[in-house]
Amino acid sequence: MSAGDWNIEADYQAFCANCHGASGAGDGQAALAMGPPPANFSDPRFWIGEGVDQGAFDVIKRGGAAAGLSAAMPAWGDRYDDARINIWVRYLRQRFAPGQTITSGENNDEAVN
Ligand code: HEC
C-alpha cells in the first residue's frame, strides 16, 4: 500500500468510529458500554499541552492498556507503521478540533495541513 492509496477517512469510519464516534466525540455505539469512554477528540482542550501528540501516538501504536488507559482501545501497531501513526495523530487533531489555539508544547506549532 503506497501512501497515495491510503484513505484515512475510510479507515477512521471502518476502524475507529464505532467507538470514537463519527465526529470524534467519543460517542460511538460501542462507547456506550464502556467505562471510561473514549477520548473526546472534538474538544480542543484534549489537544492542549505538551506530550499530547506523543501520548496519542503511543496509545494508537500500543493500545490503551499499555498506556494505563482502557484496554478497550486496541493496539494498531501491527496495522500501521510509525509514519502512518503520526499521520493519524495529525488527522485526528486537524479533523476534529480545527482552528484550535495551541497554547503549549514546543513541537506543536508546526502547521498541520
Ligand atoms: C473498541 C473501541 C475502540 C476502537 C475500535 C478504537 N478506539 Fe481509540 N480508544 C478507545 C478507548 C476506550 C480509549 C481510551 C479511554 C481512556 O481510558 O481514557 C481510546 C483512546 C484513544 C486515543 C488516546 C486518547 C488519550 O486519552 O490519549 C487515541 C489517540 C485513539 N484512541 C485513537 C484511535 C484510532 C485512530 C482508532 C482507529 C484506528 C481507534 N482509536 C479505535 C476505544 C477504541
Backbone and ligand atoms as CSV (ligand in chain L), in Angstrom:
chain,resi,resn,atom,element,x,y,z
A,1,MET,N,N,0.853,-1.196,0.000
A,1,MET,CA,C,0.000,0.000,0.000
A,1,MET,C,C,0.886,1.243,0.000
A,2,SER,N,N,0.822,2.049,-1.016
A,2,SER,CA,C,1.596,3.283,-1.018
A,2,SER,C,C,0.781,4.370,-0.336
A,3,ALA,N,N,1.468,5.427,0.049
A,3,ALA,CA,C,0.791,6.484,0.802
A,3,ALA,C,C,-0.423,7.009,0.052
A,4,GLY,N,N,-0.290,7.101,-1.254
A,4,GLY,CA,C,-1.370,7.641,-2.046
A,4,GLY,C,C,-2.631,6.794,-2.048
A,5,ASP,N,N,-2.483,5.516,-1.728
A,5,ASP,CA,C,-3.642,4.631,-1.724
A,5,ASP,C,C,-4.399,4.659,-0.416
A,6,TRP,N,N,-3.838,5.318,0.562
A,6,TRP,CA,C,-4.419,5.229,1.887
A,6,TRP,C,C,-5.526,6.253,2.065
A,7,ASN,N,N,-6.720,5.777,2.303
A,7,ASN,CA,C,-7.844,6.661,2.576
A,7,ASN,C,C,-8.082,6.655,4.080
A,8,ILE,N,N,-7.485,7.606,4.752
A,8,ILE,CA,C,-7.531,7.608,6.215
A,8,ILE,C,C,-8.951,7.842,6.722
A,9,GLU,N,N,-9.702,8.617,5.975
A,9,GLU,CA,C,-11.090,8.848,6.377
A,9,GLU,C,C,-11.885,7.538,6.365
A,10,ALA,N,N,-11.672,6.746,5.326
A,10,ALA,CA,C,-12.359,5.453,5.247
A,10,ALA,C,C,-11.913,4.557,6.399
A,11,ASP,N,N,-10.629,4.582,6.718
A,11,ASP,CA,C,-10.131,3.780,7.834
A,11,ASP,C,C,-10.730,4.261,9.152
A,12,TYR,N,N,-10.841,5.565,9.300
A,12,TYR,CA,C,-11.438,6.071,10.537
A,12,TYR,C,C,-12.853,5.527,10.700
A,13,GLN,N,N,-13.625,5.642,9.624
A,13,GLN,CA,C,-15.011,5.180,9.716
A,13,GLN,C,C,-15.078,3.667,9.942
A,14,ALA,N,N,-14.140,2.932,9.336
A,14,ALA,CA,C,-14.158,1.472,9.443
A,14,ALA,C,C,-13.638,0.972,10.788
A,15,PHE,N,N,-12.573,1.594,11.295
A,15,PHE,CA,C,-11.879,1.023,12.452
A,15,PHE,C,C,-11.999,1.817,13.742
A,16,CYS,N,N,-12.383,3.063,13.674
A,16,CYS,CA,C,-12.333,3.903,14.873
A,16,CYS,C,C,-13.701,4.456,15.264
A,17,ALA,N,N,-14.542,4.740,14.268
A,17,ALA,CA,C,-15.794,5.454,14.547
A,17,ALA,C,C,-16.752,4.676,15.433
A,18,ASN,N,N,-16.651,3.368,15.388
A,18,ASN,CA,C,-17.537,2.557,16.206
A,18,ASN,C,C,-17.421,2.909,17.684
A,19,CYS,N,N,-16.232,3.259,18.103
A,19,CYS,CA,C,-16.012,3.673,19.490
A,19,CYS,C,C,-15.877,5.188,19.609
A,20,HIS,N,N,-15.061,5.769,18.744
A,20,HIS,CA,C,-14.748,7.191,18.899
A,20,HIS,C,C,-15.821,8.111,18.332
A,21,GLY,N,N,-16.748,7.546,17.575
A,21,GLY,CA,C,-17.845,8.347,17.044
A,21,GLY,C,C,-17.514,8.962,15.705
A,22,ALA,N,N,-18.532,9.110,14.866
A,22,ALA,CA,C,-18.318,9.656,13.529
A,22,ALA,C,C,-17.708,11.046,13.598
A,23,SER,N,N,-18.035,11.789,14.650
A,23,SER,CA,C,-17.494,13.144,14.757
A,23,SER,C,C,-16.403,13.244,15.817
A,24,GLY,N,N,-15.884,12.108,16.253
A,24,GLY,CA,C,-14.737,12.118,17.151
A,24,GLY,C,C,-15.037,12.459,18.593
A,25,ALA,N,N,-16.310,12.512,18.927
A,25,ALA,CA,C,-16.673,12.957,20.278
A,25,ALA,C,C,-16.636,11.834,21.317
A,26,GLY,N,N,-16.233,10.643,20.894
A,26,GLY,CA,C,-16.158,9.541,21.854
A,26,GLY,C,C,-17.520,8.926,22.121
A,27,ASP,N,N,-18.416,9.082,21.165
A,27,ASP,CA,C,-19.789,8.647,21.384
A,27,ASP,C,C,-20.252,7.593,20.375
A,28,GLY,N,N,-19.315,6.767,19.905
A,28,GLY,CA,C,-19.711,5.682,19.011
A,28,GLY,C,C,-20.568,4.668,19.740
A,29,GLN,N,N,-21.252,3.844,18.978
A,29,GLN,CA,C,-22.141,2.827,19.557
A,29,GLN,C,C,-21.455,2.008,20.643
A,30,ALA,N,N,-20.249,1.534,20.337
A,30,ALA,CA,C,-19.553,0.668,21.281
A,30,ALA,C,C,-19.149,1.421,22.538
A,31,ALA,N,N,-19.073,2.724,22.446
A,31,ALA,CA,C,-18.643,3.516,23.597
A,31,ALA,C,C,-19.682,3.495,24.712
A,32,LEU,N,N,-20.924,3.242,24.326
A,32,LEU,CA,C,-21.985,3.264,25.321
A,32,LEU,C,C,-21.752,2.230,26.411
A,33,ALA,N,N,-21.122,1.137,26.048
A,33,ALA,CA,C,-20.885,0.060,27.008
A,33,ALA,C,C,-19.558,0.217,27.744
A,34,MET,N,N,-18.865,1.294,27.479
A,34,MET,CA,C,-17.513,1.429,28.007
A,34,MET,C,C,-17.397,2.378,29.184
A,35,GLY,N,N,-16.603,2.036,30.104
A,35,GLY,CA,C,-16.223,2.992,31.117
A,35,GLY,C,C,-14.761,2.789,31.391
A,36,PRO,N,N,-13.909,3.752,31.314
A,36,PRO,CA,C,-14.148,5.116,30.836
A,36,PRO,C,C,-14.385,5.157,29.328
A,37,PRO,N,N,-15.103,6.160,28.884
A,37,PRO,CA,C,-15.385,6.282,27.456
A,37,PRO,C,C,-14.150,6.726,26.685
A,38,PRO,N,N,-14.170,6.536,25.371
A,38,PRO,CA,C,-13.053,7.013,24.561
A,38,PRO,C,C,-12.903,8.531,24.692
A,39,ALA,N,N,-11.709,9.005,24.394
A,39,ALA,CA,C,-11.442,10.444,24.475
A,39,ALA,C,C,-12.354,11.228,23.536
A,40,ASN,N,N,-12.563,12.475,23.877
A,40,ASN,CA,C,-13.346,13.363,23.019
A,40,ASN,C,C,-12.400,14.190,22.155
A,41,PHE,N,N,-12.151,13.726,20.952
A,41,PHE,CA,C,-11.206,14.417,20.060
A,41,PHE,C,C,-11.745,15.757,19.596
A,42,SER,N,N,-13.069,15.935,19.695
A,42,SER,CA,C,-13.632,17.182,19.175
A,42,SER,C,C,-13.599,18.301,20.219
A,43,ASP,N,N,-13.095,17.989,21.403
A,43,ASP,CA,C,-12.905,19.027,22.412
A,43,ASP,C,C,-11.478,19.561,22.264
A,44,PRO,N,N,-11.341,20.821,21.838
A,44,PRO,CA,C,-9.987,21.345,21.599
A,44,PRO,C,C,-9.088,21.195,22.823
A,45,ARG,N,N,-9.685,21.168,24.002
A,45,ARG,CA,C,-8.864,21.054,25.212
A,45,ARG,C,C,-8.115,19.737,25.273
A,46,PHE,N,N,-8.656,18.737,24.612
A,46,PHE,CA,C,-7.960,17.448,24.603
A,46,PHE,C,C,-6.566,17.581,24.014
A,47,TRP,N,N,-6.433,18.497,23.050
A,47,TRP,CA,C,-5.190,18.589,22.272
A,47,TRP,C,C,-4.185,19.569,22.850
A,48,ILE,N,N,-4.539,20.233,23.931
A,48,ILE,CA,C,-3.649,21.228,24.501
A,48,ILE,C,C,-2.651,20.583,25.459
A,49,GLY,N,N,-1.416,21.051,25.376
A,49,GLY,CA,C,-0.433,20.617,26.349
A,49,GLY,C,C,0.699,19.860,25.695
A,50,GLU,N,N,1.798,19.836,26.394
A,50,GLU,CA,C,2.958,19.141,25.895
A,50,GLU,C,C,2.732,17.637,25.960
A,51,GLY,N,N,3.208,16.935,24.985
A,51,GLY,CA,C,3.151,15.484,25.051
A,51,GLY,C,C,1.840,14.869,24.612
A,52,VAL,N,N,0.879,15.688,24.233
A,52,VAL,CA,C,-0.407,15.132,23.819
A,52,VAL,C,C,-0.240,14.282,22.565
A,53,ASP,N,N,0.505,14.826,21.605
A,53,ASP,CA,C,0.689,14.084,20.359
A,53,ASP,C,C,1.439,12.779,20.598
A,54,GLN,N,N,2.478,12.868,21.435
A,54,GLN,CA,C,3.248,11.656,21.735
A,54,GLN,C,C,2.371,10.635,22.448
A,55,GLY,N,N,1.557,11.117,23.361
A,55,GLY,CA,C,0.652,10.226,24.083
A,55,GLY,C,C,-0.324,9.545,23.140
A,56,ALA,N,N,-0.886,10.322,22.237
A,56,ALA,CA,C,-1.831,9.752,21.285
A,56,ALA,C,C,-1.125,8.732,20.394
A,57,PHE,N,N,0.096,9.075,19.997
A,57,PHE,CA,C,0.890,8.147,19.177
A,57,PHE,C,C,1.060,6.807,19.898
A,58,ASP,N,N,1.468,6.876,21.153
A,58,ASP,CA,C,1.730,5.650,21.915
A,58,ASP,C,C,0.469,4.817,22.086
A,59,VAL,N,N,-0.638,5.492,22.348
A,59,VAL,CA,C,-1.885,4.752,22.562
A,59,VAL,C,C,-2.325,4.070,21.263
A,60,ILE,N,N,-2.184,4.771,20.152
A,60,ILE,CA,C,-2.570,4.157,18.877
A,60,ILE,C,C,-1.648,2.963,18.576
A,61,LYS,N,N,-0.373,3.148,18.818
A,61,LYS,CA,C,0.577,2.085,18.491
A,61,LYS,C,C,0.453,0.869,19.414
A,62,ARG,N,N,0.366,1.128,20.725
A,62,ARG,CA,C,0.445,0.012,21.679
A,62,ARG,C,C,-0.869,-0.328,22.358
A,63,GLY,N,N,-1.874,0.496,22.129
A,63,GLY,CA,C,-3.165,0.223,22.739
A,63,GLY,C,C,-3.325,0.908,24.081
A,64,GLY,N,N,-4.556,0.970,24.559
A,64,GLY,CA,C,-4.859,1.685,25.792
A,64,GLY,C,C,-4.198,1.092,27.016
A,65,ALA,N,N,-4.218,-0.232,27.139
A,65,ALA,CA,C,-3.702,-0.872,28.347
A,65,ALA,C,C,-2.240,-0.523,28.595
A,66,ALA,N,N,-1.438,-0.511,27.526
A,66,ALA,CA,C,-0.008,-0.233,27.666
A,66,ALA,C,C,0.246,1.173,28.183
A,67,ALA,N,N,-0.727,2.056,28.002
A,67,ALA,CA,C,-0.573,3.443,28.452
A,67,ALA,C,C,-1.334,3.692,29.745
A,68,GLY,N,N,-1.840,2.626,30.356
A,68,GLY,CA,C,-2.577,2.792,31.602
A,68,GLY,C,C,-3.985,3.316,31.381
A,69,LEU,N,N,-4.445,3.276,30.124
A,69,LEU,CA,C,-5.822,3.678,29.831
A,69,LEU,C,C,-6.659,2.414,29.628
A,70,SER,N,N,-7.862,2.621,29.157
A,70,SER,CA,C,-8.771,1.499,28.958
A,70,SER,C,C,-8.225,0.480,27.961
A,71,ALA,N,N,-8.306,-0.790,28.347
A,71,ALA,CA,C,-7.864,-1.871,27.469
A,71,ALA,C,C,-8.806,-2.044,26.282
A,72,ALA,N,N,-9.914,-1.330,26.295
A,72,ALA,CA,C,-10.832,-1.404,25.153
A,72,ALA,C,C,-10.208,-0.798,23.903
A,73,MET,N,N,-9.257,0.093,24.089
A,73,MET,CA,C,-8.583,0.701,22.938
A,73,MET,C,C,-7.553,-0.284,22.391
A,74,PRO,N,N,-7.789,-0.796,21.193
A,74,PRO,CA,C,-6.854,-1.784,20.633
A,74,PRO,C,C,-5.521,-1.158,20.257
A,75,ALA,N,N,-4.492,-1.996,20.095
A,75,ALA,CA,C,-3.200,-1.555,19.564
A,75,ALA,C,C,-3.260,-1.667,18.043
A,76,TRP,N,N,-2.702,-0.659,17.377
A,76,TRP,CA,C,-2.767,-0.637,15.917
A,76,TRP,C,C,-1.392,-0.739,15.281
A,77,GLY,N,N,-0.380,-0.997,16.090
A,77,GLY,CA,C,0.990,-1.030,15.596
A,77,GLY,C,C,1.261,-2.100,14.545
A,78,ASP,N,N,0.443,-3.150,14.531
A,78,ASP,CA,C,0.636,-4.175,13.512
A,78,ASP,C,C,0.055,-3.755,12.169
A,79,ARG,N,N,-0.893,-2.870,12.240
A,79,ARG,CA,C,-1.567,-2.454,11.005
A,79,ARG,C,C,-0.907,-1.229,10.382
A,80,TYR,N,N,-0.445,-0.321,11.246
A,80,TYR,CA,C,0.118,0.941,10.750
A,80,TYR,C,C,1.549,1.114,11.221
A,81,ASP,N,N,2.419,1.542,10.322
A,81,ASP,CA,C,3.795,1.819,10.737
A,81,ASP,C,C,3.848,3.200,11.425
A,82,ASP,N,N,5.014,3.545,11.959
A,82,ASP,CA,C,5.133,4.781,12.744
A,82,ASP,C,C,4.752,6.018,11.935
A,83,ALA,N,N,5.147,6.023,10.657
A,83,ALA,CA,C,4.839,7.192,9.825
A,83,ALA,C,C,3.330,7.373,9.721
A,84,ARG,N,N,2.644,6.285,9.569
A,84,ARG,CA,C,1.184,6.383,9.466
A,84,ARG,C,C,0.542,6.736,10.797
A,85,ILE,N,N,1.118,6.246,11.869
A,85,ILE,CA,C,0.551,6.604,13.173
A,85,ILE,C,C,0.708,8.107,13.400
A,86,ASN,N,N,1.840,8.660,12.967
A,86,ASN,CA,C,1.997,10.121,13.045
A,86,ASN,C,C,0.930,10.828,12.227
A,87,ILE,N,N,0.627,10.277,11.086
A,87,ILE,CA,C,-0.412,10.876,10.249
A,87,ILE,C,C,-1.774,10.759,10.936
A,88,TRP,N,N,-1.992,9.654,11.630
A,88,TRP,CA,C,-3.233,9.505,12.403
A,88,TRP,C,C,-3.381,10.639,13.417
A,89,VAL,N,N,-2.309,10.913,14.147
A,89,VAL,CA,C,-2.380,11.938,15.185
A,89,VAL,C,C,-2.736,13.287,14.574
A,90,ARG,N,N,-2.071,13.615,13.471
A,90,ARG,CA,C,-2.359,14.884,12.795
A,90,ARG,C,C,-3.790,14.924,12.280
A,91,TYR,N,N,-4.195,13.811,11.735
A,91,TYR,CA,C,-5.541,13.724,11.179
A,91,TYR,C,C,-6.594,13.966,12.269
A,92,LEU,N,N,-6.436,13.300,13.388
A,92,LEU,CA,C,-7.421,13.424,14.467
A,92,LEU,C,C,-7.488,14.862,14.957
A,93,ARG,N,N,-6.316,15.442,15.144
A,93,ARG,CA,C,-6.217,16.812,15.627
A,93,ARG,C,C,-6.868,17.789,14.636
A,94,GLN,N,N,-6.504,17.627,13.399
A,94,GLN,CA,C,-6.933,18.566,12.369
A,94,GLN,C,C,-8.402,18.401,12.013
A,95,ARG,N,N,-8.843,17.185,11.966
A,95,ARG,CA,C,-10.212,16.948,11.532
A,95,ARG,C,C,-11.225,17.284,12.611
A,96,PHE,N,N,-10.890,16.940,13.844
A,96,PHE,CA,C,-11.903,17.052,14.884
A,96,PHE,C,C,-11.797,18.317,15.716
A,97,ALA,N,N,-10.645,18.936,15.739
A,97,ALA,CA,C,-10.512,20.173,16.503
A,97,ALA,C,C,-9.794,21.224,15.664
A,98,PRO,N,N,-10.325,21.554,14.511
A,98,PRO,CA,C,-9.658,22.512,13.632
A,98,PRO,C,C,-9.676,23.910,14.229
A,99,GLY,N,N,-8.667,24.679,13.934
A,99,GLY,CA,C,-8.668,26.066,14.363
A,99,GLY,C,C,-8.434,26.267,15.836
A,100,GLN,N,N,-8.042,25.219,16.526
A,100,GLN,CA,C,-7.767,25.345,17.943
A,100,GLN,C,C,-6.547,26.231,18.172
A,101,THR,N,N,-6.501,26.825,19.338
A,101,THR,CA,C,-5.325,27.583,19.721
A,101,THR,C,C,-4.412,26.659,20.503
A,102,ILE,N,N,-3.202,26.547,20.017
A,102,ILE,CA,C,-2.260,25.684,20.713
A,102,ILE,C,C,-1.486,26.535,21.698
A,103,THR,N,N,-1.577,26.189,22.964
A,103,THR,CA,C,-1.030,27.072,23.981
A,103,THR,C,C,0.304,26.613,24.541
A,104,SER,N,N,0.660,25.401,24.296
A,104,SER,CA,C,1.959,24.969,24.789
A,104,SER,C,C,2.443,23.769,24.006
A,105,GLY,N,N,3.694,23.431,24.213
A,105,GLY,CA,C,4.248,22.296,23.505
A,105,GLY,C,C,5.120,22.778,22.366
A,106,GLU,N,N,6.407,22.566,22.514
A,106,GLU,CA,C,7.364,23.085,21.537
A,106,GLU,C,C,7.138,22.567,20.138
A,107,ASN,N,N,6.721,21.332,20.038
A,107,ASN,CA,C,6.621,20.727,18.715
A,107,ASN,C,C,5.243,20.874,18.097
A,108,ASN,N,N,4.398,21.600,18.804
A,108,ASN,CA,C,3.022,21.657,18.338
A,108,ASN,C,C,2.721,22.843,17.438
A,109,ASP,N,N,3.730,23.669,17.177
A,109,ASP,CA,C,3.429,24.866,16.405
A,109,ASP,C,C,3.625,24.671,14.904
A,110,GLU,N,N,3.953,23.485,14.524
A,110,GLU,CA,C,4.065,23.154,13.113
A,110,GLU,C,C,2.688,23.219,12.455
A,111,ALA,N,N,2.653,23.616,11.215
A,111,ALA,CA,C,1.375,23.601,10.509
A,111,ALA,C,C,0.943,22.148,10.337
A,112,VAL,N,N,-0.317,21.889,10.534
A,112,VAL,CA,C,-0.778,20.512,10.423
A,112,VAL,C,C,-1.464,20.241,9.087
A,113,ASN,N,N,-1.472,21.209,8.240
A,113,ASN,CA,C,-2.053,20.932,6.928
A,113,ASN,C,C,-0.945,20.936,5.907
L,1,HEC,C1,C,-13.208,-0.894,20.643
L,1,HEC,C2,C,-13.250,0.548,20.819
L,1,HEC,C3,C,-12.175,1.402,20.186
L,1,HEC,C4,C,-11.705,1.369,18.892
L,1,HEC,C5,C,-12.140,0.464,17.764
L,1,HEC,C6,C,-10.709,2.425,18.794
L,1,HEC,N1,N,-10.567,3.048,19.993
L,1,HEC,FE1,FE,-9.261,4.543,20.422
L,1,HEC,N2,N,-9.812,4.481,22.385
L,1,HEC,C7,C,-10.833,3.694,22.908
L,1,HEC,C8,C,-10.873,3.889,24.340
L,1,HEC,C9,C,-11.857,3.218,25.292
L,1,HEC,C10,C,-9.831,4.801,24.659
L,1,HEC,C11,C,-9.279,5.278,25.997
L,1,HEC,C12,C,-10.173,5.768,27.021
L,1,HEC,C13,C,-9.396,6.052,28.293
L,1,HEC,O1,O,-9.099,5.116,29.031
L,1,HEC,O2,O,-9.064,7.225,28.501
L,1,HEC,C14,C,-9.201,5.155,23.397
L,1,HEC,C15,C,-8.152,6.057,23.286
L,1,HEC,C16,C,-7.616,6.508,22.094
L,1,HEC,C17,C,-6.610,7.525,21.982
L,1,HEC,C18,C,-5.902,8.222,23.133
L,1,HEC,C19,C,-6.684,9.260,23.767
L,1,HEC,C20,C,-5.995,9.729,25.031
L,1,HEC,O3,O,-6.697,9.842,26.029
L,1,HEC,O4,O,-4.780,9.981,24.999
L,1,HEC,C21,C,-6.367,7.703,20.654
L,1,HEC,C22,C,-5.407,8.698,20.041
L,1,HEC,C23,C,-7.216,6.770,19.940
L,1,HEC,N3,N,-7.957,6.060,20.844
L,1,HEC,C24,C,-7.244,6.627,18.568
L,1,HEC,C25,C,-7.923,5.609,17.900
L,1,HEC,C26,C,-7.818,5.360,16.484
L,1,HEC,C27,C,-7.000,6.193,15.498
L,1,HEC,C28,C,-8.587,4.263,16.226
L,1,HEC,C29,C,-8.810,3.578,14.888
L,1,HEC,C30,C,-7.637,3.232,14.109
L,1,HEC,C31,C,-9.173,3.835,17.483
L,1,HEC,N4,N,-8.741,4.667,18.469
L,1,HEC,C32,C,-10.019,2.734,17.627
L,1,HEC,C33,C,-11.642,2.835,22.195
L,1,HEC,C34,C,-11.462,2.475,20.870
